[in-house]
Amino acid sequence: MNYNSNLSNIILKSNIIAYKTLKEIMFYINNINYFFLSKGYIGYLVECFYNYSFNNKANCDLPVLGIEIKTIALNEKKEPYNSIFICSLSQNMFLFNWEKSVLYNKIKHILWVPYYSYDKNILNYRFLKPFFYKMNNNDLNKIKKDSVELLNLFYFSEFLLLF
């Protein structure tokens, strides 16, 4: 069985990563490469920790379970420190199908892995307890509406540029 197809294993991993430092996780997964330390690298290490295989950016990180893994940096007040990137706008806007869209696949169920640091040393960043968030239908419908409006805006803007 694929390790990523078992929710119990994902929960177990979440309990392991909770309250560990970035340095401890780097040693745990045997990925000690200080050269690449950055915000993106933290997400990469977390995905390695959960045994994500990096197969397809269009799918969520754990496709069998339908779960996207997202790290979130928190400030000293435990508030989000910066914005979160989910996905880029698809170049093939003309075949938009919400339920098959990259955005829908990535936001419907997220495993949030928060971390924080009280000092500037990235190795001391500490993970808090990861948690699952599953979008309700009302929120998904609002985002679908916004996405369709945004795609229409881009479509009509591009169409007008042709004339």
C-alpha positions in Angstrom: 0.0 0.0 0.0 1.2 3.5 -0.8 2.2 5.3 2.4 0.3 8.3 1.3 -3.0 6.4 0.8 -3.4 5.8 4.5 -4.8 8.7 6.6 -3.7 7.0 9.8 -0.1 7.3 8.6 -0.5 11.0 7.8 -1.9 11.6 11.3 1.0 9.7 12.8 3.5 11.8 10.8 1.6 15.0 12.0 2.1 13.9 15.6 5.8 13.3 15.0 6.5 16.7 13.3 4.6 18.7 16.0 6.8 20.9 18.2 10.0 19.8 16.4 12.5 22.3 15.0 13.3 22.5 11.3 16.8 21.2 12.1 15.3 18.1 13.9 13.1 17.4 10.9 16.1 17.8 8.5 18.0 15.1 10.5 14.8 12.9 10.8 14.4 12.7 7.0 18.2 12.8 6.4 18.0 15.9 4.2 20.6 18.1 5.7 21.3 20.8 3.0 21.8 24.2 4.6 22.5 25.8 1.2 18.9 25.9 0.2 17.3 27.2 3.4 14.3 29.5 2.4 10.6 29.7 2.7 10.1 27.3 -0.3 12.6 24.9 1.1 10.6 24.5 4.3 7.6 23.4 2.3 9.8 21.1 0.3 11.2 19.5 3.5 7.7 19.1 4.9 6.5 17.3 1.8 9.6 15.1 2.0 8.7 14.4 5.6 5.2 13.2 4.5 6.7 11.2 1.7 5.1 13.2 -1.0 6.5 12.1 -4.4 6.4 15.4 -6.4 4.7 13.8 -9.3 2.3 16.3 -10.6 1.8 20.0 -9.6 -1.7 20.0 -11.1 -2.8 17.5 -8.4 -2.9 17.9 -4.7 0.1 16.6 -2.8 -1.6 13.4 -1.6 -4.0 12.6 -4.5 -5.3 9.3 -3.2 -6.5 11.1 -0.1 -7.3 14.3 -1.9 -5.1 16.3 0.5 -2.9 19.3 -0.2 0.0 20.0 2.2 0.6 23.6 3.0 3.1 25.2 5.4 2.2 28.4 7.0 4.7 30.8 8.7 3.4 32.4 11.9 4.6 35.5 13.7 5.1 35.7 17.5 1.3 36.3 17.9 0.7 33.0 16.0 -0.8 35.0 13.0 0.1 34.2 9.4 3.4 36.0 8.6 2.9 36.1 4.8 0.6 35.1 2.0 0.2 31.5 0.8 0.6 30.4 -2.8 -1.9 27.8 -3.9 -1.5 27.6 -7.7 -1.1 29.7 -10.8 -3.8 30.6 -13.3 -4.2 27.9 -15.9 -3.2 28.8 -19.4 -6.0 26.7 -20.8 -8.8 29.0 -19.6 -11.2 28.0 -22.4 -11.8 24.5 -21.0 -12.5 25.5 -17.4 -14.2 22.9 -15.3 -14.3 23.8 -11.6 -14.4 20.2 -10.2 -11.4 19.3 -12.4 -9.5 22.6 -11.9 -6.1 22.7 -10.2 -7.4 25.3 -7.7 -10.3 23.0 -6.6 -8.0 20.0 -6.2 -5.7 22.0 -4.0 -8.1 23.8 -1.7 -10.8 21.3 -1.0 -8.8 19.5 1.7 -5.6 21.0 3.2 -3.2 19.7 5.8 -1.8 22.9 7.3 1.6 22.6 8.8 2.2 25.8 10.8 5.7 26.9 12.0 7.1 29.9 13.9 10.4 31.3 15.2 11.2 33.8 17.8 14.7 34.3 16.5 16.2 34.8 13.0 17.9 31.4 12.8 15.8 29.3 10.3 17.1 26.1 11.8 15.2 27.0 15.0 11.9 27.4 13.3 9.5 25.2 15.3 6.5 23.3 13.8 3.2 23.5 15.7 0.7 20.7 15.5 -0.5 20.2 11.9 -4.3 20.3 11.3 -6.7 19.4 8.6 -9.1 21.9 7.0 -11.8 20.8 4.6 -13.7 23.5 2.7 -17.4 23.5 3.1 -19.7 23.7 0.0 -20.6 27.3 0.7 -16.9 28.4 0.7 -16.1 26.3 -2.4 -19.0 27.8 -4.2 -17.8 31.4 -3.4 -14.3 30.6 -4.7 -15.8 28.9 -7.8 -17.8 32.1 -8.5 -14.7 34.3 -8.0 -12.6 32.0 -10.2 -15.2 32.0 -13.0 -15.4 35.8 -12.8 -11.6 36.1 -12.9 -11.3 33.8 -15.9 -14.0 35.7 -17.7 -12.2 38.9 -17.0 -9.0 37.5 -18.5 -10.7 35.9 -21.4 -12.5 39.1 -22.4 -9.4 41.2 -21.9 -7.4 38.8 -24.1 -10.2 38.7 -26.6 -10.4 42.6 -26.8 -6.6 42.7 -27.4 -7.1 40.8 -30.6 -9.1 43.6 -32.1 
